[in-house]
Amino acid sequence: MWQEPFIEAINRDFNDDPLLSALFLGGSFGRDEADAFSDADFVAVVAVEHHADFAAAWRRRVEAIIPVVFWYEARAGGPVYNAIGKGWERIDLLITDSEGVRHRSKQGTRVLIDHAGIYEKLPDTIDWTGPDKARVSFLIAEFIRVLGLLPVTLGRKEYLTVRAGLDMQRMALFQLLSEEVERFDKGGMLAWSRRLSPEQLVLLEQLPEANLTQQSLIDANLAVAAAFLPRARALAERWDIEWPTQFEAATWTHLQQSLNIQIPTSI
């Protein structure tokens, strides 16, 4: 495994960095779930005015350890830097400040450098306070919208488009199941078996595949709808999320009139 030698090298290189208040490991290494396929997720605590300087120093030092073939800057609660090495080593860095790091907990965080004593001030855990209601609301509406496009794509015999839409519906189901998981730190996207329960995984595994024929595509879409909509409705009822009743009813009427599709009894 390349990760531990790399982590040790970064720890040595940055131990005396005057801009750095603390350096932690998150992700699977922070949760002590890492394997040979894990990336290295770092969290650097740096004063806002020094973020740019620290990011430049980080890139120089990473590239001195591992030849980098891809570098990307994104934002997800702060500046996020993604690097991929020549051997496909994956290294991520989130730069935050002393205020932003308070959203972390000791659980799921491994200390590398902590000059400011930040780790001891973190809560032991962060309680799950429910699903992201806006996210769930969007997933429900988007699922119904894509379902309602079947008469258009099937009418045009755009079967590849229908199958692409089916993939979107399957992913929407996964995202809904993720919102059901009652943990603050749900784990990474590349390890579904660690995120979802055995029952949820079976639900996904049992969804039928679709051939490029109209009936097969209809059957597969209805199977995903039968898995998605009842669970979405239950989640919405539990967490007081408004259900798009008129939109759903109009969609089923549209499907019935256009394709003679009946609402499955399980929905």
C-alpha positions as CSV (number, residue, x, y, z in Angstrom):
1,M,0.0,0.0,0.0
2,W,1.4,3.4,-1.0
3,Q,-0.9,5.4,1.3
4,E,0.9,5.0,4.7
5,P,4.4,5.9,3.4
6,F,2.8,8.9,1.6
7,I,1.0,10.0,4.8
8,E,4.2,9.7,6.8
9,A,6.1,11.8,4.2
10,I,3.4,14.5,4.3
11,N,3.4,14.4,8.1
12,R,7.2,15.0,8.1
13,D,7.1,17.7,5.5
14,F,4.4,19.8,7.1
15,N,5.2,19.3,10.8
16,D,6.9,22.6,11.0
17,D,4.8,24.5,8.5
18,P,4.1,27.9,10.1
19,L,0.8,28.3,8.2
20,L,-0.7,25.0,9.5
21,S,-2.7,24.8,12.7
22,A,-3.6,21.1,12.3
23,L,-3.6,18.3,9.7
24,F,-6.0,15.4,10.0
25,L,-7.0,12.4,8.0
26,G,-10.6,11.9,7.1
27,G,-12.4,9.4,4.8
28,S,-11.7,5.7,5.2
29,F,-8.3,6.3,6.9
30,G,-10.0,8.6,9.4
31,R,-12.7,6.0,10.1
32,D,-10.1,3.2,10.3
33,E,-11.7,1.4,7.3
34,A,-9.0,1.9,4.8
35,D,-7.9,-0.8,2.4
36,A,-5.5,-1.0,-0.6
37,F,-8.1,0.8,-2.8
38,S,-8.6,3.8,-0.5
39,D,-7.6,7.3,-1.3
40,A,-5.8,9.6,1.2
41,D,-8.2,12.3,2.4
42,F,-6.5,15.2,4.3
43,V,-8.0,18.0,6.2
44,A,-5.8,21.0,6.8
45,V,-6.8,23.7,9.3
46,V,-5.3,27.0,8.1
47,A,-6.3,30.7,8.6
48,V,-8.4,31.9,5.7
49,E,-5.8,34.6,4.7
50,H,-3.2,31.8,4.2
51,H,-5.3,29.3,2.2
52,A,-3.8,30.2,-1.2
53,D,-0.2,30.1,0.1
54,F,-0.8,26.7,1.8
55,A,-2.5,25.3,-1.3
56,A,0.6,26.2,-3.4
57,A,2.9,24.7,-0.8
58,W,0.8,21.5,-0.7
59,R,1.0,21.1,-4.4
60,R,4.7,21.5,-4.5
61,R,5.3,19.0,-1.7
62,V,2.8,16.4,-3.1
63,E,4.5,16.6,-6.5
64,A,7.9,16.1,-4.9
65,I,6.7,12.8,-3.4
66,I,4.5,11.4,-6.2
67,P,4.5,12.5,-9.9
68,V,1.1,14.1,-10.4
69,V,-0.7,13.5,-13.7
70,F,-4.0,15.2,-12.8
71,W,-4.8,18.2,-10.5
72,Y,-8.2,19.6,-9.9
73,E,-9.6,22.3,-7.6
74,A,-13.2,22.1,-6.5
75,R,-15.3,23.4,-3.6
76,A,-17.4,21.5,-1.1
77,G,-17.6,23.5,2.1
78,G,-14.2,25.0,1.3
79,P,-11.3,24.7,-1.2
80,V,-10.9,21.0,-2.2
81,Y,-7.8,19.8,-4.2
82,N,-7.8,16.5,-5.9
83,A,-4.6,14.9,-7.2
84,I,-4.0,11.7,-9.1
85,G,-0.4,10.3,-9.2
86,K,1.2,8.5,-12.1
87,G,0.4,5.2,-10.4
88,W,-3.2,6.3,-9.9
89,E,-2.6,7.3,-6.3
90,R,-5.6,9.4,-5.2
91,I,-4.9,12.3,-2.8
92,D,-7.6,14.8,-1.7
93,L,-7.1,17.9,0.5
94,L,-9.8,20.0,2.1
95,I,-8.5,23.3,3.5
96,T,-10.7,24.8,6.2
97,D,-10.3,27.1,9.1
98,S,-10.8,26.8,12.9
99,E,-14.5,27.6,12.5
100,G,-15.1,25.2,9.6
101,V,-13.4,22.2,11.3
102,R,-16.0,22.3,14.1
103,H,-18.3,20.4,11.8
104,R,-16.1,17.4,12.2
105,S,-16.0,14.9,15.1
106,K,-13.3,12.8,16.7
107,Q,-15.0,9.8,15.2
108,G,-13.8,9.5,11.7
109,T,-10.8,11.8,12.2
110,R,-7.2,10.7,12.6
111,V,-4.7,13.2,13.9
112,L,-1.4,13.8,12.1
113,I,-0.5,17.3,13.3
114,D,-2.3,19.4,15.9
115,H,-0.3,22.4,17.0
116,A,-3.4,24.3,18.1
117,G,-5.0,21.4,20.1
118,I,-8.1,21.4,17.8
119,Y,-8.8,17.7,18.0
120,E,-9.6,17.7,21.7
121,K,-12.2,20.4,21.2
122,L,-14.1,18.3,18.6
123,P,-17.2,16.5,19.7
124,D,-16.8,12.7,20.1
125,T,-19.5,12.1,17.5
126,I,-22.0,14.1,15.4
127,D,-25.6,12.9,15.7
128,W,-27.7,12.3,12.5
129,T,-30.5,14.8,12.6
130,G,-32.5,13.5,9.6
131,P,-32.2,13.5,5.9
132,D,-31.5,16.5,3.7
133,K,-35.1,17.5,3.1
134,A,-34.3,19.7,0.1
135,R,-32.3,16.8,-1.4
136,V,-35.1,14.3,-0.8
137,S,-37.7,16.7,-2.3
138,F,-35.6,17.2,-5.4
139,L,-35.0,13.4,-5.8
140,I,-38.8,12.7,-5.6
141,A,-39.7,15.4,-8.1
142,E,-36.9,14.5,-10.5
143,F,-37.8,10.8,-10.4
144,I,-41.4,11.5,-11.3
145,R,-40.3,13.9,-14.1
146,V,-38.0,11.4,-15.7
147,L,-40.6,8.7,-15.4
148,G,-43.1,11.0,-17.2
149,L,-40.7,11.4,-20.1
150,L,-41.2,7.7,-21.1
151,P,-43.9,8.5,-23.7
152,V,-41.6,11.0,-25.4
153,T,-38.5,8.7,-25.6
154,L,-40.4,5.5,-26.3
155,G,-42.6,7.3,-28.9
156,R,-39.4,8.3,-30.7
157,K,-38.0,4.8,-30.2
158,E,-35.0,6.4,-28.5
159,Y,-34.3,3.2,-26.6
160,L,-30.8,4.1,-25.6
161,T,-32.1,7.4,-24.2
162,V,-34.7,5.4,-22.1
163,R,-31.9,3.2,-20.8
164,A,-29.8,6.2,-19.9
165,G,-32.9,7.6,-18.0
166,L,-33.2,4.2,-16.3
167,D,-29.7,4.5,-15.0
168,M,-30.6,7.9,-13.6
169,Q,-33.6,6.4,-11.8
170,R,-31.4,3.7,-10.3
171,M,-29.0,6.3,-9.0
172,A,-31.9,8.3,-7.6
173,L,-32.9,5.2,-5.7
174,F,-29.4,4.8,-4.3
175,Q,-29.3,8.4,-3.3
176,L,-32.7,8.0,-1.6
177,L,-31.5,4.9,0.3
178,S,-28.4,6.9,1.4
179,E,-30.7,9.6,2.9
180,E,-32.4,6.8,4.9
181,V,-29.0,5.8,6.5
182,E,-29.1,7.2,10.0
183,R,-25.4,8.2,10.3
184,F,-23.8,11.6,9.9
185,D,-20.7,10.2,8.2
186,K,-22.1,7.8,5.6
187,G,-18.8,6.9,4.0
188,G,-17.6,7.3,0.4
189,M,-19.4,6.8,-2.8
190,L,-17.0,4.0,-3.9
191,A,-18.1,1.6,-1.1
192,W,-21.8,1.2,-1.3
193,S,-21.6,-2.0,0.9
194,R,-20.3,0.1,3.8
195,R,-22.9,2.8,3.4
196,L,-26.1,0.8,2.8
197,S,-27.7,-2.0,4.9
198,P,-27.9,-5.5,3.6
199,E,-31.7,-5.0,2.9
200,Q,-31.0,-1.9,0.9
201,L,-28.3,-3.6,-1.1
202,V,-30.6,-6.5,-1.9
203,L,-33.2,-4.1,-3.1
204,L,-30.7,-2.6,-5.6
205,E,-29.3,-6.0,-6.6
206,Q,-32.8,-7.4,-7.5
207,L,-33.7,-4.6,-9.9
208,P,-34.2,-6.2,-13.3
209,E,-32.0,-5.3,-16.3
210,A,-33.5,-4.0,-19.4
211,N,-33.2,-5.0,-23.1
212,L,-33.6,-2.4,-25.8
213,T,-37.2,-3.2,-26.4
214,Q,-40.2,-1.1,-25.4
215,Q,-41.8,-3.6,-23.0
216,S,-38.5,-4.5,-21.3
217,L,-37.7,-0.8,-20.7
218,I,-41.2,-0.2,-19.4
219,D,-41.0,-3.1,-17.0
220,A,-37.6,-2.0,-15.7
221,N,-38.8,1.5,-15.1
222,L,-41.8,0.3,-13.2
223,A,-39.7,-2.0,-11.1
224,V,-37.5,1.0,-10.1
225,A,-40.6,3.1,-9.4
226,A,-42.0,0.3,-7.2
227,A,-38.8,0.3,-5.2
228,F,-38.4,4.1,-5.1
229,L,-41.8,5.7,-4.6
230,P,-43.1,3.8,-1.5
231,R,-39.8,4.4,0.3
232,A,-39.7,8.0,-0.8
233,R,-43.3,8.5,0.4
234,A,-42.5,6.9,3.8
235,L,-39.5,9.1,4.2
236,A,-41.5,12.2,3.2
237,E,-44.2,11.3,5.7
238,R,-41.8,10.7,8.5
239,W,-39.8,13.9,8.0
240,D,-42.7,16.2,7.0
241,I,-41.5,16.6,3.4
242,E,-44.3,17.8,1.0
243,W,-45.3,15.2,-1.5
244,P,-46.0,16.4,-5.1
245,T,-49.4,14.7,-5.2
246,Q,-50.8,16.5,-8.2
247,F,-47.6,16.0,-10.2
248,E,-47.5,12.3,-9.4
249,A,-51.2,11.8,-10.3
250,A,-50.8,13.7,-13.6
251,T,-47.8,11.6,-14.5
252,W,-49.5,8.3,-14.0
253,T,-52.5,9.6,-16.0
254,H,-50.1,10.7,-18.7
255,L,-48.4,7.2,-18.7
256,Q,-51.7,5.4,-18.8
257,Q,-53.1,7.5,-21.7
258,S,-49.9,7.4,-23.7
259,L,-48.5,3.9,-23.1
260,N,-51.4,2.1,-21.4
261,I,-49.2,1.8,-18.3
262,Q,-51.1,1.1,-15.1
263,I,-49.9,2.0,-11.6
264,P,-48.3,-1.1,-10.0
265,T,-50.3,-2.2,-7.0
266,S,-47.1,-2.1,-4.9
267,I,-46.9,1.7,-5.5
